Amino acid sequence: MPRKFSLTPVLIVLLLAWALLTIRIGAQWFGHQEANGAWFSVATRNWQLHGFFQLGGIIDTNPDLLGSVEPYTHHPPIAVWLAAFPALIVGYNETLLRFVMASCTLIGIAALYALARRLAGRSFALWSAAAYALTPMLAYFGRMPDHEAPAIMFGLLFALALVRWLQHSTRGRWWALVVLTIVAVWTAWGALIVVVVLSVMALFYTRKRLAVIMLGVVALGAVIAVLGYYLYFFHDALSDLINAFVWRTSTSSLELGTAEFTWGDYALREAARLITLYTPTICVLVLIGGWLLLRRSGLTLGVVVALVVAGFGYALIFRNASYIHDYYLMYTAPSMAMLAGAAPSLLPRRSSRWLRPLIAALIVVTLPVTLIYLRELYAGSDDPTPSSFAEVVRQQTTPQDLILSNVPTVGFGIEFYAERRIGWSIPPADVDALVNDFDGAVYYAYCGNEGLSLTPLTEIQINLACRLLRLQ
């Protein structure tokens, strides 16, 4: 009977996590960092229009329905396939894409619990799972269509299988590691880094080093297979991928020559994100738990250190992208959670008298702040402007038209719902030159209250701030 109720606490954590992951699960792609969901949706729509096998499973990010393929090769394809396959079977909607990612995150929570329990017991596992699941980082980004949720899920499953193999090696467990290695590599480069770092760590905890080295060979073969797959369908894929891995320090994840950030700027930016997305409570617990774990030795410390290196190493390798995208720090979530979980579970009795009340006070104080911050993350999807912008453009234009706008941000969500490619950040002074070089209809979506020297053929009010001008 005691065993029957032993899983009740972690089931409560999973239910709370699912409740957070499904908040506004059907919202349109206009919230914070929701462009990722929009381009996942564009790829799904293009497979629906042109056929998954006709496109060879290549991720096509062209939103204008004209059929010209714009392949995206910066990341492996499985994450997009996971989100798209259900939509290809039952039909597209935003809820379905987020549901797939939320499910990956939920499986990841369960895998983290199982991993932590095998390493240091039930109390450590429960606190780690709670610290992992009940933060803005996982609650918001854990259901966002992107590579992080499935990559971390496969990374944690690999870590769990690796620990079990290190504790009792069998041929079946090694083959499970082989399969997880291949799937992880085909899911995301972040998952590849997790697999590689954990495998290097394993070399220090086993005498069967050849078996671990063979996992590295499998990972290399999987990387070559991804490259070959993309090269088969897109001959510029290699240069495209090399560009994604360029080591540079600019304020853009895609362009060279933009303003460089200093390492101090970068460190402060990432520290602020850690505090807000993981909460001050978790960050304090990480410091306490790190001190406690450093006093221990063995596999628990090795796994946690490996996860720290993999998570923060990924952010540093892709530092341009991580400077722009706060969700790149999601790869640090497993290590942050296990460090935080160590604080209340591994405290010696003599320290618990004053540290446990402190931890309880931190949780109580930061809970309302966390809810407010989560509300701010969701608030972006409340603005009706992008939706009305997209609807007017879709109704008044055709895919063959040239559509420009002075809006300074790339609204990929607008492009998805408008079903059009839009040229962004075009000032009025530059419009005439572009119009003269184009034979078809030209539209200019202008947002602002300043007078324009442009003389439109027609003018349609989008909202109080924006209007759509037909110039030609």
C-alpha positions in Angstrom: 0.0 0.0 0.0 2.7 2.6 0.7 4.0 2.2 -2.8 0.6 3.0 -4.2 0.7 6.5 -2.8 4.4 7.1 -3.3 3.8 8.8 -6.7 1.1 11.1 -5.5 3.4 14.2 -5.0 5.0 13.9 -8.4 1.5 13.4 -10.0 0.4 16.6 -8.4 3.5 18.4 -9.8 2.7 17.0 -13.3 -1.0 18.1 -13.0 0.1 21.6 -12.0 2.6 21.7 -14.8 0.0 20.6 -17.3 -2.4 23.3 -16.0 0.3 26.0 -16.6 1.4 24.5 -20.0 -2.2 24.7 -21.3 -2.9 28.3 -20.4 -4.1 30.1 -23.6 -3.0 27.1 -25.6 -5.0 28.1 -28.6 -3.9 31.8 -28.9 -2.6 33.1 -32.2 1.1 33.6 -32.8 1.4 37.2 -31.7 2.7 36.7 -28.1 6.3 36.9 -26.8 8.7 35.0 -29.1 5.8 33.4 -30.9 7.3 33.8 -34.3 8.6 30.2 -33.9 5.0 28.9 -33.7 4.3 30.9 -36.9 7.1 29.4 -38.9 6.2 25.9 -37.7 2.7 26.7 -38.9 4.0 27.9 -42.2 5.9 24.7 -42.7 2.9 22.6 -41.8 0.6 24.6 -44.2 3.1 24.1 -47.0 3.2 20.4 -46.5 -0.6 20.4 -46.5 -0.6 22.4 -49.8 2.3 20.7 -51.6 2.6 17.3 -50.0 5.0 16.2 -47.3 6.8 13.7 -49.5 6.7 16.0 -52.5 8.8 18.4 -50.5 10.9 15.6 -49.1 10.1 16.6 -45.6 12.1 19.8 -46.1 11.0 22.7 -43.8 9.6 25.3 -46.2 9.2 28.7 -44.6 7.6 30.6 -47.5 4.3 32.1 -46.3 2.9 33.4 -49.6 1.4 30.3 -51.0 3.1 30.7 -54.4 4.9 27.4 -54.2 8.5 28.6 -54.3 10.3 26.6 -51.6 12.4 28.5 -49.0 14.2 25.7 -47.2 15.3 26.2 -43.6 18.3 24.1 -42.7 19.7 25.8 -39.6 18.2 23.1 -37.4 17.5 19.3 -37.8 13.9 18.5 -38.8 12.4 16.1 -36.2 11.0 18.9 -33.9 9.0 20.4 -36.8 7.9 16.9 -37.9 6.6 16.1 -34.4 4.4 19.2 -34.4 3.3 18.9 -38.1 2.4 15.2 -38.3 -0.8 15.5 -36.1 -1.9 18.6 -38.0 -1.4 16.8 -41.3 -3.6 14.0 -40.1 -6.4 15.8 -38.3 -6.1 19.4 -39.6 -4.2 22.5 -38.4 -4.8 24.6 -35.4 -2.6 26.4 -32.9 -3.8 24.3 -30.0 -2.6 21.1 -31.6 1.0 22.4 -32.2 1.3 23.6 -28.7 -0.3 20.4 -27.3 2.5 18.4 -28.9 5.2 20.6 -27.3 3.5 20.6 -23.9 3.4 16.8 -24.1 7.1 16.7 -24.7 7.7 19.0 -21.7 5.5 16.8 -19.5 7.5 13.7 -20.6 10.6 15.6 -19.8 9.4 16.4 -16.3 8.8 12.7 -15.7 12.2 11.8 -17.1 13.9 14.3 -14.9 12.1 12.9 -11.9 13.2 9.4 -12.7 16.7 10.5 -13.4 17.0 12.5 -10.1 15.4 9.7 -8.1 17.9 7.1 -9.5 20.8 9.5 -8.6 19.9 10.7 -5.1 16.5 9.5 -4.0 12.9 10.4 -3.9 13.1 13.7 -2.1 15.8 15.0 -4.4 13.7 13.9 -7.4 10.5 15.6 -6.2 12.1 18.9 -5.4 14.0 18.8 -8.8 10.8 18.1 -10.7 8.9 20.9 -9.0 11.8 23.3 -9.6 11.8 22.3 -13.2 8.1 22.4 -13.9 6.7 25.3 -11.9 8.7 28.2 -13.4 7.9 30.8 -16.1 10.6 29.3 -18.3 8.9 25.9 -18.6 5.3 27.1 -18.1 5.6 29.5 -21.1 8.3 28.2 -23.4 7.6 24.6 -22.6 4.6 24.6 -24.9 6.0 26.9 -27.6 6.5 25.2 -30.9 10.3 25.1 -31.3 13.2 22.7 -30.9 13.7 23.1 -27.1 10.9 21.0 -25.6 11.5 17.9 -27.7 15.3 18.3 -27.6 15.3 18.5 -23.8 12.9 15.6 -23.6 15.2 13.4 -25.6 18.2 14.7 -23.8 16.8 13.8 -20.4 15.7 10.4 -21.7 19.3 9.8 -22.9 20.6 10.9 -19.5 18.3 8.5 -17.7 19.2 5.6 -20.0 22.9 6.5 -19.6 22.8 6.5 -15.8 21.0 3.2 -15.8 23.6 1.7 -18.2 26.4 3.1 -16.0 24.9 1.5 -12.9 24.2 -1.8 -14.7 25.3 -2.1 -18.3 23.4 -4.4 -20.6 23.3 -4.7 -24.4 19.7 -3.6 -24.5 20.4 -0.4 -22.6 23.3 0.4 -24.9 21.1 0.0 -28.0 18.5 2.3 -26.3 21.3 4.9 -26.0 22.1 4.4 -29.7 18.5 5.1 -30.7 18.2 8.1 -28.4 21.5 9.5 -29.8 20.2 9.3 -33.3 16.8 10.8 -32.5 18.4 13.6 -30.4 20.8 14.6 -33.2 18.0 14.7 -35.7 15.9 16.8 -33.3 18.2 19.8 -32.4 21.8 20.8 -32.1 21.2 21.5 -28.4 20.3 17.9 -27.9 23.5 16.8 -29.7 25.5 18.9 -27.2 23.7 17.3 -24.3 24.4 13.8 -25.6 28.1 14.6 -26.3 28.8 16.2 -22.9 27.0 13.4 -21.0 28.9 10.8 -23.0 32.2 12.5 -22.1 31.2 12.5 -18.5 30.4 8.8 -18.7 34.0 8.1 -19.7 35.0 8.9 -16.1 32.4 6.5 -14.5 32.8 3.3 -16.5 35.5 0.9 -17.7 33.5 0.2 -20.9 34.9 3.3 -22.6 34.8 1.7 -26.0 31.1 1.4 -25.8 30.8 5.1 -24.9 33.2 6.1 -27.7 31.0 4.2 -30.1 28.1 6.4 -29.0 30.2 9.3 -30.2 30.7 7.6 -33.5 26.9 7.1 -33.8 26.4 10.8 -33.0 28.9 11.8 -35.7 27.2 9.5 -38.2 23.8 11.0 -37.3 25.2 14.5 -37.9 26.6 13.5 -41.3 23.2 11.9 -42.2 21.4 15.2 -41.3 23.9 17.1 -43.6 23.4 14.6 -46.4 19.7 14.8 -46.1 19.6 18.5 -46.5 22.3 18.6 -49.2 20.3 16.1 -51.2 17.4 18.5 -51.5 19.2 21.8 -51.2 22.7 22.2 -52.6 23.4 25.4 -50.5 22.6 23.6 -47.2 26.2 23.2 -46.1 27.0 26.9 -46.4 23.7 27.7 -44.7 24.6 25.5 -41.8 28.1 26.8 -41.5 26.7 30.3 -41.3 24.5 29.2 -38.4 27.6 28.0 -36.4 29.7 31.1 -37.1 31.3 32.3 -33.8 30.5 36.0 -33.6 29.2 38.4 -31.0 26.6 40.7 -32.6 23.1 41.7 -31.6 21.5 39.7 -34.4 21.2 35.9 -34.8 21.2 36.0 -38.6 23.3 38.9 -39.8 27.0 39.8 -39.8 28.2 43.3 -39.2 25.5 44.4 -36.7 26.5 46.1 -33.5 28.6 44.0 -31.2 27.7 43.4 -27.6 30.3 43.3 -24.9 30.7 40.2 -22.7 29.5 42.3 -19.8 26.3 43.2 -21.7 25.8 39.6 -22.5 26.3 38.4 -18.9 24.0 40.9 -17.5 21.3 40.2 -20.0 21.5 36.4 -19.4 21.6 36.9 -15.6 18.4 39.0 -15.7 16.7 36.3 -17.8 17.7 33.6 -15.4 16.3 35.5 -12.4 13.0 36.4 -14.1 12.4 33.1 -16.0 13.4 30.8 -13.2 12.4 33.2 -10.3 14.7 34.6 -7.6 13.7 31.6 -5.4 15.1 29.0 -7.8 18.3 31.1 -8.3 18.9 31.3 -4.6 18.3 27.5 -4.2 20.7 26.9 -7.1 23.5 28.6 -5.1 22.7 26.6 -2.0 22.2 23.3 -3.9 25.4 23.9 -5.8 27.4 24.3 -2.6 25.8 21.1 -1.2 26.5 19.1 -4.3 30.1 20.2 -4.5 30.6 18.6 -1.2 29.5 15.2 -2.6 31.2 13.0 -5.1 30.0 10.3 -7.5 27.6 10.1 -10.4 25.1 12.7 -9.1 27.7 15.4 -9.2 29.0 14.2 -12.6 25.5 14.3 -14.2 24.6 17.7 -12.8 28.0 19.2 -13.9 27.5 17.8 -17.4 24.0 19.2 -17.7 25.4 22.6 -16.5 28.1 22.5 -19.1 25.7 21.4 -21.9 23.0 24.0 -21.1 25.2 27.0 -20.7 27.6 25.8 -23.4 24.8 25.8 -25.9 23.9 29.4 -25.1 27.6 30.4 -25.5 28.1 28.5 -28.8 25.0 30.2 -30.3 25.6 33.4 -28.4 24.2 35.6 -31.1 20.9 33.8 -31.1 20.8 33.5 -27.3 21.4 37.3 -27.1 18.2 37.8 -29.0 16.1 34.8 -27.9 15.7 34.3 -24.1 14.3 30.8 -24.6 17.8 29.5 -25.6 18.4 29.4 -21.8 15.7 26.7 -21.6 18.6 24.1 -22.1 19.8 25.1 -18.6 16.5 24.1 -17.0 17.5 20.5 -16.1 20.7 21.5 -14.4 19.0 24.6 -12.7 16.2 22.3 -11.4 18.6 19.6 -10.0 20.8 22.2 -8.3 17.7 23.9 -6.8 16.3 20.5 -5.8 19.5 19.7 -3.9 19.0 22.6 -1.5 16.0 21.4 0.4 16.6 17.7 -0.1 20.3 17.4 0.8 20.4 19.9 3.6 22.1 18.5 6.8 19.8 18.6 9.8 21.9 21.3 11.6 21.4 23.7 8.7 17.8 23.0 8.0 16.6 24.9 11.1 17.4 28.3 9.5 17.5 27.4 5.8 14.2 25.7 5.5 12.2 28.7 6.8 14.2 30.9 4.4 13.3 28.7 1.5 9.7 28.7 2.5 9.7 32.5 2.7 11.3 32.9 -0.7 8.7 30.7 -2.3 5.8 32.6 -0.7 7.3 36.0 -1.7 8.1 35.1 -5.3 4.9 33.3 -6.2 2.8 36.4 -6.9 5.7 38.0 -8.8 6.0 34.9 -10.9 2.3 34.9 -11.8 2.5 38.6 -12.7 5.5 38.0 -14.9 3.7 35.1 -16.6 0.8 37.3 -17.3 3.1 39.8 -18.9 4.5 37.1 -21.2 1.0 36.1 -22.3 -0.1 39.8 -22.7 1.4 40.1 -26.2 -1.3 37.9 -27.7 -4.0 40.3 -26.4 -3.2 43.1 -28.8 -5.7 43.0 -31.7 -3.5 45.1 -34.0 -1.4 42.2 -35.6 -4.5 40.1 -36.2 -6.4 43.0 -37.9 -3.2 43.9 -39.8 -2.9 40.4 -41.2 -6.6 40.1 -42.1 -6.7 43.3 -44.1 -3.5 42.4 -46.0 -4.9 38.9 -46.8 -8.3 40.3 -48.0 -6.9 43.2 -50.1 -3.9 41.7 -51.7 -2.8 38.7 -53.7 0.4 36.6 -53.3 1.8 38.1 -56.5 1.7 41.7 -55.1 4.6 43.5 -53.6 3.8 44.4 -50.0 5.9 46.7 -47.9 5.7 48.2 -44.4 7.4 50.6 -42.2 6.8 48.4 -39.1 10.3 47.9 -37.7 9.9 44.3 -36.5 9.7 41.2 -38.7 6.1 40.0 -38.1 6.3 36.4 -39.1 3.0 35.8 -37.3 1.4 38.5 -39.5 2.9 36.9 -42.6 1.4 33.5 -41.7 -2.1 34.7 -41.1 -1.9 37.1 -44.1 -0.5 34.3 -46.3 1.9 36.9 -47.8 5.5 37.8 -47.8 6.0 41.4 -46.4 9.0 43.6 -46.6 9.5 45.1 -43.2 11.3 48.3 -42.0 10.9 50.1 -45.3 10.8 53.9 -44.6 8.5 56.0 -46.8 11.6 57.7 -48.5 12.7 54.3 -49.9 9.4 53.2 -51.3 9.5 55.0 -54.6 12.7 53.2 -55.7 11.2 49.8 -55.0 7.9 50.7 -56.7 9.7 51.7 -59.9 11.4 48.3 -60.1 8.2 46.3 -59.8 5.6 45.7 -62.5 2.7 44.5 -60.4 0.5 45.9 -57.7 2.4 47.5 -54.7 0.9 48.0 -51.2 2.4 49.9 -48.3 1.2 49.2 -44.8 2.0 52.3 -42.9 1.8 52.6 -39.1 2.2 56.1 -37.6 0.6 59.5 -37.4 3.0 61.5 -39.5 1.9 62.9 -42.9 3.1 61.0 -46.0 4.3 62.4 -49.3 3.1 59.2 -51.0 0.0 59.5 -53.2 -2.0 56.2 -52.9 -4.5 55.0 -55.5 -6.6 53.6 -52.6 -6.3 53.7 -48.8 -7.8 51.3 -46.3 -7.8 51.9 -42.6 -6.4 48.9 -40.7 -6.9 50.5 -37.2 -6.3 53.8 -35.5 -2.6 53.6 -36.0 -2.2 51.8 -39.4 -3.5 52.0 -42.9 -2.9 50.0 -46.1 -2.0 52.1 -49.2 -2.1 50.9 -52.7 0.6 52.7 -54.6 0.6 51.0 -57.9 
